[in-house]
Amino acid sequence: MKRVRRLALLTIAAVLAVGATAAMTASASAAAVVTRVSITVSGGPDPVQSDNCGPGMISGTDTFTYTSVQTPTGGFHIAGSEVANGRIDWSDGRYTMIGSTDHFAFNTNAGTTVNPVAHTDFMDTYSAGGVLESQGTFHSVEQVVVTNGTIVRVEFDHNHMRGTFCDLPG
């Protein structure tokens, strides 16, 4: 999930940078332009090591979708989501279904843009026979700040974990 999470932050940062750069060059008299984008990336299986789950193989899919609407002043309103789903097959036969969801919406013009992101992770671990062994969720609210196309700050304003994330049997 860390690699997917890094990809998510980089993708959101790229959207912010493109929006800010386009806002600096857009004409205020231009007609509204609506752009819809959806990018899906699949990966794995790749090795993964967990402190409390052991070694395993991870695979999954990440879909990043957003809509950008050019504003009358030449800026942009951008809103979208990123949804990742995957599975980890552990060396002892257990498996974990994982996923995350991010929602974001912001306005950008030349200068500084603040993008709040609502984030949720989940992880459900099952025995080799399919019995639920542990379940956990993680919620956070983040802010990505971009000034003139450069990420200047990422803040985590709220973090909340509920349940457990993959306890080893024993």
MIDOSE-1310 file (N, C-alpha, C; in nm, 2 decimals, decimal comma, always signed):
residues 170
mkrv	+0,08/-0,12/+0,00/+0,00/+0,00/+0,00/+0,09/+0,13/+0,00; +0,21/+0,12/+0,06/+0,29/+0,24/+0,06/+0,33/+0,28/-0,08; +0,36/+0,18/-0,17/+0,39/+0,22/-0,31/+0,27/+0,28/-0,38; +0,15/+0,23/-0,35/+0,03/+0,28/-0,41/+0,00/+0,42/-0,35
rrla	+0,02/+0,44/-0,22/+0,00/+0,57/-0,16/+0,10/+0,67/-0,21; +0,23/+0,64/-0,24/+0,32/+0,73/-0,30/+0,28/+0,77/-0,44; +0,23/+0,67/-0,51/+0,18/+0,69/-0,65/+0,06/+0,79/-0,64; -0,03/+0,77/-0,54/-0,14/+0,86/-0,53/-0,10/+1,00/-0,50
llti	-0,01/+1,02/-0,41/+0,04/+1,16/-0,38/+0,11/+1,22/-0,50; +0,19/+1,14/-0,57/+0,25/+1,20/-0,69/+0,15/+1,23/-0,80; +0,05/+1,15/-0,82/-0,05/+1,17/-0,92/-0,13/+1,30/-0,89; -0,17/+1,31/-0,76/-0,24/+1,43/-0,72/-0,16/+1,55/-0,74
aavl	-0,03/+1,54/-0,70/+0,06/+1,65/-0,72/+0,08/+1,69/-0,87; +0,08/+1,59/-0,95/+0,09/+1,62/-1,10/-0,03/+1,69/-1,15; -0,15/+1,65/-1,10/-0,27/+1,72/-1,14/-0,27/+1,87/-1,09; -0,23/+1,89/-0,97/-0,22/+2,02/-0,92/-0,12/+2,11/-1,00
avga	+0,00/+2,05/-1,03/+0,10/+2,12/-1,10/+0,05/+2,16/-1,24; -0,01/+2,07/-1,31/-0,07/+2,09/-1,45/-0,18/+2,20/-1,44; -0,27/+2,19/-1,34/-0,37/+2,29/-1,32/-0,32/+2,43/-1,30; -0,22/+2,43/-1,21/-0,16/+2,56/-1,17/-0,09/+2,62/-1,29
taam	-0,01/+2,54/-1,37/+0,06/+2,59/-1,48/-0,04/+2,64/-1,59; -0,14/+2,56/-1,62/-0,24/+2,60/-1,72/-0,31/+2,72/-1,68; -0,34/+2,74/-1,55/-0,41/+2,86/-1,50/-0,32/+2,98/-1,52; -0,19/+2,97/-1,51/-0,11/+3,08/-1,53/-0,10/+3,13/-1,68
tasa	-0,13/+3,04/-1,77/-0,13/+3,07/-1,92/-0,26/+3,08/-1,98; -0,37/+3,05/-1,91/-0,50/+3,05/-1,97/-0,55/+3,19/-1,99; -0,63/+3,21/-2,09/-0,70/+3,34/-2,12/-0,83/+3,35/-2,05; -0,85/+3,47/-1,98/-0,97/+3,49/-1,91/-1,10/+3,49/-2,00
saaa	-1,08/+3,51/-2,13/-1,19/+3,52/-2,22/-1,22/+3,39/-2,28; -1,14/+3,28/-2,26/-1,16/+3,15/-2,32/-1,29/+3,09/-2,28; -1,36/+3,01/-2,37/-1,48/+2,94/-2,33/-1,44/+2,83/-2,23; -1,54/+2,79/-2,15/-1,52/+2,68/-2,05/-1,48/+2,56/-2,12
vvtr	-1,37/+2,49/-2,06/-1,32/+2,37/-2,12/-1,34/+2,26/-2,00; -1,40/+2,15/-2,04/-1,42/+2,04/-1,94/-1,34/+1,92/-1,99; -1,25/+1,88/-1,90/-1,17/+1,76/-1,93/-1,20/+1,65/-1,82; -1,22/+1,53/-1,87/-1,24/+1,42/-1,79/-1,13/+1,32/-1,81
vsit	-1,07/+1,27/-1,71/-0,96/+1,17/-1,72/-0,98/+1,06/-1,63; -0,95/+0,94/-1,67/-0,95/+0,82/-1,59/-0,82/+0,74/-1,63; -0,74/+0,70/-1,53/-0,62/+0,63/-1,55/-0,62/+0,51/-1,46; -0,61/+0,39/-1,51/-0,60/+0,27/-1,43/-0,47/+0,20/-1,45
vsgg	-0,41/+0,16/-1,34/-0,28/+0,09/-1,34/-0,29/-0,03/-1,26; -0,25/-0,14/-1,31/-0,25/-0,27/-1,24/-0,10/-0,32/-1,22; -0,08/-0,39/-1,11/+0,05/-0,43/-1,08/+0,06/-0,56/-1,00; +0,17/-0,62/-1,01/+0,20/-0,74/-0,93/+0,18/-0,87/-1,01
pdpv	+0,21/-0,98/-0,94/+0,24/-0,99/-0,80/+0,38/-0,94/-0,78; +0,40/-0,88/-0,66/+0,53/-0,83/-0,62/+0,55/-0,87/-0,47; +0,67/-0,90/-0,43/+0,70/-0,94/-0,29/+0,67/-0,83/-0,20; +0,62/-0,86/-0,08/+0,59/-0,76/+0,03/+0,63/-0,83/+0,16
qsdn	+0,68/-0,74/+0,25/+0,72/-0,79/+0,38/+0,64/-0,71/+0,49; +0,57/-0,77/+0,58/+0,50/-0,70/+0,68/+0,55/-0,74/+0,82; +0,57/-0,64/+0,91/+0,61/-0,67/+1,05/+0,52/-0,76/+1,12; +0,39/-0,75/+1,10/+0,29/-0,83/+1,17/+0,22/-0,93/+1,09
cgpg	+0,25/-0,95/+0,96/+0,19/-1,04/+0,87/+0,28/-1,14/+0,81; +0,41/-1,11/+0,81/+0,51/-1,20/+0,74/+0,53/-1,17/+0,60; +0,60/-1,26/+0,52/+0,62/-1,23/+0,38/+0,50/-1,27/+0,29; +0,48/-1,21/+0,18/+0,37/-1,24/+0,09/+0,39/-1,18/-0,05
misg	+0,29/-1,19/-0,13/+0,29/-1,14/-0,27/+0,17/-1,05/-0,28; +0,19/-0,93/-0,33/+0,08/-0,83/-0,35/+0,05/-0,80/-0,49; -0,07/-0,79/-0,53/-0,11/-0,74/-0,66/-0,24/-0,66/-0,64; -0,26/-0,57/-0,74/-0,38/-0,49/-0,73/-0,40/-0,39/-0,85
tdtf	-0,50/-0,31/-0,83/-0,54/-0,21/-0,94/-0,56/-0,08/-0,87; -0,52/+0,03/-0,94/-0,54/+0,17/-0,89/-0,60/+0,25/-1,00; -0,72/+0,31/-0,97/-0,79/+0,39/-1,07/-0,80/+0,53/-1,02; -0,74/+0,63/-1,10/-0,74/+0,77/-1,07/-0,83/+0,84/-1,17
tyts	-0,94/+0,91/-1,12/-1,04/+0,97/-1,21/-1,06/+1,11/-1,16; -1,06/+1,21/-1,26/-1,09/+1,35/-1,22/-1,16/+1,42/-1,33; -1,22/+1,53/-1,30/-1,28/+1,62/-1,39/-1,23/+1,76/-1,37; -1,19/+1,83/-1,47/-1,13/+1,96/-1,46/-1,22/+2,05/-1,54
vqtp	-1,26/+2,16/-1,48/-1,35/+2,26/-1,55/-1,27/+2,40/-1,55; -1,25/+2,45/-1,66/-1,18/+2,58/-1,67/-1,28/+2,69/-1,62; -1,24/+2,78/-1,53/-1,33/+2,88/-1,47/-1,32/+3,00/-1,56; -1,42/+3,10/-1,55/-1,41/+3,22/-1,64/-1,29/+3,30/-1,62
tggf	-1,22/+3,29/-1,50/-1,10/+3,37/-1,47/-0,98/+3,31/-1,52; -0,99/+3,19/-1,58/-0,87/+3,12/-1,63/-0,81/+3,02/-1,54; -0,87/+3,00/-1,42/-0,83/+2,90/-1,33/-0,90/+2,77/-1,36; -0,90/+2,67/-1,27/-0,96/+2,55/-1,29/-1,03/+2,50/-1,16
hiag	-1,14/+2,43/-1,17/-1,20/+2,35/-1,06/-1,17/+2,21/-1,10; -1,10/+2,14/-1,01/-1,07/+2,00/-1,03/-1,13/+1,91/-0,91; -1,20/+1,81/-0,95/-1,25/+1,72/-0,85/-1,24/+1,57/-0,90; -1,21/+1,48/-0,80/-1,20/+1,34/-0,85/-1,18/+1,25/-0,73
seva	-1,14/+1,13/-0,77/-1,12/+1,03/-0,67/-1,01/+0,93/-0,72; -0,95/+0,86/-0,62/-0,86/+0,75/-0,66/-0,90/+0,63/-0,57; -0,92/+0,52/-0,64/-0,96/+0,39/-0,57/-0,86/+0,28/-0,60; -0,81/+0,22/-0,50/-0,71/+0,11/-0,52/-0,77/-0,01/-0,45
ngri	-0,75/-0,12/-0,51/-0,80/-0,25/-0,46/-0,69/-0,35/-0,48; -0,67/-0,45/-0,39/-0,57/-0,55/-0,41/-0,58/-0,66/-0,32; -0,49/-0,75/-0,33/-0,48/-0,88/-0,25/-0,34/-0,91/-0,22; -0,32/-0,95/-0,10/-0,19/-1,00/-0,06/-0,21/-1,15/-0,02
dwsd	-0,13/-1,23/-0,08/-0,13/-1,38/-0,05/+0,00/-1,40/+0,04; -0,03/-1,44/+0,17/+0,08/-1,46/+0,26/+0,14/-1,60/+0,25; +0,26/-1,61/+0,29/+0,33/-1,74/+0,27/+0,27/-1,85/+0,35; +0,19/-1,83/+0,46/+0,13/-1,93/+0,54/-0,01/-1,97/+0,48
gryt	-0,05/-1,92/+0,37/-0,18/-1,95/+0,31/-0,29/-1,85/+0,34; -0,27/-1,76/+0,44/-0,37/-1,66/+0,46/-0,37/-1,56/+0,35; -0,47/-1,48/+0,33/-0,47/-1,37/+0,23/-0,54/-1,25/+0,29; -0,51/-1,13/+0,24/-0,56/-1,01/+0,28/-0,62/-0,93/+0,16
migs	-0,74/-0,88/+0,18/-0,80/-0,80/+0,08/-0,77/-0,65/+0,13; -0,72/-0,57/+0,04/-0,68/-0,44/+0,08/-0,74/-0,34/-0,02; -0,75/-0,21/+0,03/-0,80/-0,11/-0,06/-0,79/+0,03/+0,00; -0,80/+0,13/-0,08/-0,80/+0,27/-0,03/-0,88/+0,35/-0,13
tdhf	-0,94/+0,46/-0,07/-1,01/+0,56/-0,15/-0,97/+0,70/-0,11; -0,95/+0,78/-0,21/-0,92/+0,92/-0,18/-1,02/+1,01/-0,26; -1,07/+1,11/-0,20/-1,16/+1,21/-0,26/-1,10/+1,35/-0,25; -1,10/+1,42/-0,36/-1,05/+1,56/-0,35/-1,13/+1,65/-0,44
afnt	-1,12/+1,78/-0,41/-1,18/+1,88/-0,49/-1,12/+2,02/-0,45; -1,08/+2,10/-0,55/-1,02/+2,22/-0,52/-1,02/+2,31/-0,64; -1,00/+2,44/-0,62/-0,99/+2,54/-0,73/-0,84/+2,58/-0,74; -0,79/+2,60/-0,86/-0,65/+2,64/-0,87/-0,64/+2,76/-0,97
nagt	-0,56/+2,85/-0,94/-0,52/+2,96/-1,02/-0,37/+2,98/-1,02; -0,31/+3,07/-1,08/-0,17/+3,10/-1,07/-0,14/+3,13/-0,92; -0,03/+3,08/-0,87/+0,00/+3,10/-0,73/-0,01/+2,97/-0,65; -0,07/+2,98/-0,54/-0,08/+2,87/-0,44/-0,22/+2,81/-0,45
tvnp	-0,22/+2,67/-0,44/-0,34/+2,59/-0,44/-0,33/+2,50/-0,32; -0,44/+2,49/-0,25/-0,45/+2,40/-0,13/-0,55/+2,29/-0,17; -0,51/+2,16/-0,17/-0,59/+2,05/-0,21/-0,62/+1,96/-0,09; -0,74/+1,97/-0,03/-0,77/+1,88/+0,08/-0,81/+1,74/+0,02
vaht	-0,76/+1,63/+0,09/-0,79/+1,50/+0,05/-0,84/+1,42/+0,16; -0,96/+1,35/+0,14/-1,01/+1,26/+0,24/-0,97/+1,12/+0,20; -0,90/+1,05/+0,29/-0,84/+0,92/+0,26/-0,90/+0,81/+0,35; -0,92/+0,69/+0,30/-0,96/+0,57/+0,38/-0,88/+0,45/+0,33
dfmd	-0,82/+0,37/+0,42/-0,76/+0,24/+0,39/-0,84/+0,14/+0,45; -0,85/+0,02/+0,39/-0,90/-0,10/+0,47/-0,82/-0,22/+0,44; -0,82/-0,31/+0,53/-0,75/-0,44/+0,53/-0,82/-0,55/+0,60; -0,87/-0,65/+0,53/-0,94/-0,76/+0,58/-0,85/-0,89/+0,56
tysa	-0,81/-0,96/+0,67/-0,73/-1,07/+0,65/-0,81/-1,20/+0,69; -0,79/-1,30/+0,60/-0,86/-1,43/+0,61/-0,77/-1,54/+0,62; -0,82/-1,65/+0,69/-0,74/-1,77/+0,70/-0,73/-1,84/+0,56; -0,65/-1,94/+0,55/-0,64/-2,01/+0,42/-0,78/-2,07/+0,38
ggvl	-0,86/-2,10/+0,48/-1,00/-2,15/+0,46/-1,10/-2,05/+0,44; -1,07/-1,92/+0,44/-1,16/-1,81/+0,41/-1,23/-1,75/+0,53; -1,19/-1,78/+0,65/-1,25/-1,73/+0,77/-1,18/-1,59/+0,81; -1,26/-1,49/+0,83/-1,21/-1,36/+0,87/-1,14/-1,36/+1,00
esqg	-1,01/-1,32/+1,00/-0,92/-1,32/+1,12/-0,90/-1,18/+1,18; -0,89/-1,08/+1,09/-0,87/-0,95/+1,14/-0,92/-0,85/+1,04; -0,95/-0,73/+1,09/-1,01/-0,63/+1,00/-0,97/-0,49/+1,06; -0,94/-0,40/+0,96/-0,90/-0,27/+1,01/-0,93/-0,16/+0,91
tfhs	-0,95/-0,04/+0,95/-0,97/+0,07/+0,87/-0,88/+0,19/+0,92; -0,84/+0,27/+0,83/-0,76/+0,39/+0,86/-0,82/+0,51/+0,79; -0,85/+0,62/+0,85/-0,90/+0,74/+0,79/-0,81/+0,85/+0,82; -0,79/+0,94/+0,72/-0,71/+1,06/+0,74/-0,76/+1,17/+0,65
veqv	-0,73/+1,29/+0,69/-0,76/+1,41/+0,61/-0,62/+1,48/+0,58; -0,59/+1,50/+0,46/-0,46/+1,55/+0,42/-0,48/+1,68/+0,35; -0,37/+1,76/+0,34/-0,37/+1,88/+0,25/-0,24/+1,88/+0,18; -0,25/+1,89/+0,04/-0,13/+1,91/-0,04/-0,13/+2,06/-0,09
vvtn	-0,02/+2,13/-0,06/-0,01/+2,27/-0,10/+0,09/+2,28/-0,21; +0,05/+2,34/-0,32/+0,13/+2,36/-0,44/+0,14/+2,51/-0,47; +0,26/+2,56/-0,49/+0,29/+2,70/-0,52/+0,36/+2,70/-0,66; +0,30/+2,77/-0,75/+0,36/+2,78/-0,89/+0,41/+2,65/-0,94
gtiv	+0,33/+2,54/-0,93/+0,37/+2,41/-0,98/+0,46/+2,32/-0,90; +0,50/+2,37/-0,78/+0,59/+2,29/-0,69/+0,52/+2,26/-0,56; +0,53/+2,13/-0,52/+0,47/+2,09/-0,39/+0,55/+2,16/-0,28; +0,49/+2,24/-0,20/+0,56/+2,30/-0,09/+0,53/+2,24/+0,05
rvef	+0,42/+2,17/+0,06/+0,38/+2,11/+0,19/+0,28/+2,00/+0,17; +0,29/+1,90/+0,25/+0,19/+1,80/+0,26/+0,16/+1,78/+0,41; +0,04/+1,80/+0,45/+0,00/+1,79/+0,60/-0,10/+1,68/+0,62; -0,09/+1,61/+0,73/-0,19/+1,52/+0,77/-0,26/+1,57/+0,89
dhnh	-0,39/+1,62/+0,87/-0,46/+1,69/+0,97/-0,53/+1,60/+1,07; -0,57/+1,48/+1,03/-0,65/+1,39/+1,11/-0,62/+1,25/+1,07; -0,58/+1,16/+1,17/-0,56/+1,02/+1,15/-0,64/+0,94/+1,25; -0,71/+0,84/+1,20/-0,79/+0,76/+1,29/-0,78/+0,61/+1,25
mrgt	-0,73/+0,52/+1,33/-0,73/+0,38/+1,30/-0,83/+0,30/+1,38; -0,90/+0,21/+1,32/-1,00/+0,13/+1,39/-0,97/-0,02/+1,36; -0,97/-0,11/+1,45/-0,95/-0,25/+1,43/-0,80/-0,29/+1,43; -0,77/-0,40/+1,37/-0,64/-0,45/+1,36/-0,60/-0,47/+1,22
fcdl	-0,47/-0,47/+1,20/-0,42/-0,49/+1,06/-0,33/-0,61/+1,06; -0,39/-0,73/+1,04/-0,32/-0,85/+1,01/-0,24/-0,90/+1,13; -0,30/-0,96/+1,23/-0,24/-1,02/+1,34/-0,20/-1,17/+1,30; -0,07/-1,21/+1,33/-0,03/-1,34/+1,31/-0,10/-1,44/+1,40
pg	-0,14/-1,55/+1,36/-0,21/-1,65/+1,45/-0,11/-1,70/+1,55; -0,16/-1,74/+1,66/-0,07/-1,80/+1,76/-0,10/-1,77/+1,89
